[in-house]
Amino acid sequence: MTSQALERPSRRDAGALRRQLESLEREAGANALAVSVYDTESGEEFGLQPDRWFHAASTIKVAILLGVFGAFHRGALFPQSRVHVRNRFASAFNGQSFRVESDRDANSAVHESIGKTMRVAELAHHMIVTSSNLATNLLLDLVGVEAVQRTLDQFGIEGIDVRRGVEDERAFEHGINNRVTARGLSSLLRLIVEGRAFTPELSEGMLDILHAQEFRSGIPAQLPKGARVANKTGEISTIAHDAGVVYPPDRRPYVVVVLTEWDPEAGRRMSLIARASRAVYDYITGEDDA
Amino acid sequence: MPDVATAPSLLRVVDGRRLEKRVRDALNPGGYLMDENGRARQLPRFFYEIPTWEDAVNTQLTPNFHLWEFVQTDVREAPPLRAFPRYVPCAVTLLAFALERLRDRVGTTVHIAANGGYRSPRHALTHGASTHCWATAANIYRIGDTYLDTREAIEKYAAIARDALPGVWVQPYGGGPGEVDDHLHVDVGYVVSTPREAPGEPFHPKLEWGAI
C-alpha cells in the first residue's frame, strides 16, 4: 500500500495535503516539487516550497502573454497588428544571432509563415496553445524583455524573472535564464482570473487563450471530466511544470501551479504533476468527504 | 478575377512634400539620411499613391512581380503609413525590373520578405540610409523551394544576382553587424526616379535648400 492510499487529504487539511505531495514527490523520484494554490472562492492559499526558484521553461510564456496584452492596453499593439515572421533573434548573452529549430518547436504553422506576416493574436494563440517557441520569440522581440518585466513589476508580481527569449543556447550556457517560483506564477494567474490584468475584458482574453491549451497531460489529466482547466505547461530536459486555473463544476475556480525538477533521464514527469493536481483538487473541493 | 493593371501608370504620382503633415513627416520626402560612412543621401520626393491594398495586389509591375510584394510591412512601420492610401517611391519600378531579370536567370519564383521591400525612414527597422527607404532594395527569403537561410544558398544566389544585375549590391552572409543569414539583400543603390508625369514647380533655391 502506498502512502497516498494511507492518507488522502480531507477538505482543508493542509498538513495532510503537504504530506501527500511530499510522498508523491518521493515516489516519483523528483529532485524537487513546488506547489502553489490560490482558491478564489475562499481566498485560501497553500504552498509547498512556493518560493523556490526553477528554470521557467515554457511557463514564462504566460508572463509574455501578459506583456503582449499590456501592449494592447497601452495601444502600442492591436490583436490584428501584423508581424513579420522571421527566424532570427539576438542572444541575450552577446547579441549574436540564433534560430529556433523547427524540429524542436511544437508548432509548424508559425514556421510555415517565415517570410510572411502573422497577426499578433495568432502568434499569442500559438505561443500558448501549442507552445510555439518561434511565436514566443517574435512576440518578445516586439514587446521587449524589459517591458514584460516592467509589467510584472507594475502589478507587484514577484517570483517571475524574464531575461530572454526561448532556445537562446548561448544565454543558457552563461546562466542567463528565465526563472519562476510557484508563488510567482500563481500570483500572475490569480491576477488574470480575478480580472485585474488591465481590464476584465483583457483578462478574459488571456484566459480564453489558456483555455484552448492542447497540452493536457499535467494539471487536467486526472481531474473529473466536468472540471475545465486553462493552463500552460513547460518542459525541458530537467524540468516539468504546469500552471493553470481549474474550474470545478458548481464552484469558483482555483489557481494551481506545480513545478518539478528531475534528473535528465527521469520519466513519467507529467504523471507527478497530474497526481499532485488531483490531490489539490480533492483538497479544494472536499471530494473525499462526499 | 479582378482586372490586373499592367503598370503603375494607373497610379497617381504625388509630390511627397505636398502630402499631409503626418504622412510627410514619416516619408521625409527629399530629406536626408546618413549612410554608414556619414555621407548624406537624399531621399525620394515623388511617390506612387496606392489607394487600397487591392490596388497593390492588382498592380503588376513586371510579368512576375506585383506592387504588393514591395509594400508588405508589419507593425514596425510608422503608424501613418500603415493605413491607405499608402506611398511608395517611384523607383520601385526599377527594382521590379531588376528582380524580374534575376527571376529570369533563376527560372523560378523569387519571394520578397515582409518588411523586405519599401520601408519608410520611420520604420523601426530603418537604421541610417537604408536603401529600403528608396524602394531600391529587396530582402529575398526564398527562391523556388529554397529558403535562403544557409551560407550555401545565400552565396549561391548572391553570385547569380551579381552576374545578372551589373552594379547590384548584395549584403554579405554572416551573423554579425552588417551581415545577414536568413535572406539575400539585393539593392541597386540610392536611385531616385522622377516620372515624366511627376508634379513640380519652377526652380526655387529656397525650396531646394530649405529641405536640407
Chai-1 contact restraints between the chains, C-beta under 6 A:
chainA,res_idxA,chainB,res_idxB,connection_type,confidence,min_distance_angstrom,max_distance_angstrom,comment,restraint_id
A,S81,B,V75,contact,1.0,0.0,6.0,A-B,restraint_1
A,R82,B,D74,contact,1.0,0.0,6.0,A-B,restraint_2
A,V83,B,D74,contact,1.0,0.0,6.0,A-B,restraint_3
A,V83,B,V75,contact,1.0,0.0,6.0,A-B,restraint_4
A,H84,B,D74,contact,1.0,0.0,6.0,A-B,restraint_5
A,H84,B,A114,contact,1.0,0.0,6.0,A-B,restraint_6
A,H84,B,N115,contact,1.0,0.0,6.0,A-B,restraint_7
A,R88,B,D182,contact,1.0,0.0,6.0,A-B,restraint_8
A,Q96,B,G175,contact,1.0,0.0,6.0,A-B,restraint_9
A,S97,B,G175,contact,1.0,0.0,6.0,A-B,restraint_10
A,G115,B,H111,contact,1.0,0.0,6.0,A-B,restraint_11
A,G115,B,A113,contact,1.0,0.0,6.0,A-B,restraint_12
A,G115,B,Y141,contact,1.0,0.0,6.0,A-B,restraint_13
A,G115,B,R142,contact,1.0,0.0,6.0,A-B,restraint_14
A,K116,B,A114,contact,1.0,0.0,6.0,A-B,restraint_15
A,T117,B,D74,contact,1.0,0.0,6.0,A-B,restraint_16
A,T117,B,A114,contact,1.0,0.0,6.0,A-B,restraint_17
